[in-house]
Amino acid sequence: MLGQLACKSAFRDLRAFLLGRFAADVSDWPRADAELQEEDDGSRFALLQVDSGARDLTGEFAPCRATMTLRIHRGRVCRVRAYAWYTEYDEEGLLADIAGLVAAYTPERIDSVVAEALRDVESRSPPAGGPR
């Protein structure tokens, strides 16, 4: 029972992470299409996508595509979300850019980003004996 409640809570948080930009009230959130996909190496990830209207960063209401990938990697939940406010015919190619972002989000990329972040933190850390 406790596991089910935790799972429902986590799912609600993930939905809020993706859909919160579309409306403040949960009942007004658009429906997200979810699809389970598999990589060549057999790893799986969920792809969630929404096409609806949302306020952009300037506050203007415009057509918006929100995409989120979700995978479990090394025992941790990894998620990436992206929003694109596109024009009627998508002259800017933003929808293709989002597809490229999703394709680049692989376990190897996650490992390299984490390793780079750890190197950055270590380079800014004081020496073991403390600051001199």
Secondary structure, DSSP 4 states (H G I P E B T S, - for coil): -HHHHHHHHHHHHHHHHHHTTT-SSGGGPPPPEEEEEE-TTS-EEEEEEEEEEEE-TTS-EEEEEEEEEEEEETTEEEEEEEEEE--TT-TT-HHHHHHHHHHH--HHHHHHHHHHHHHHHHHHSPPTT---
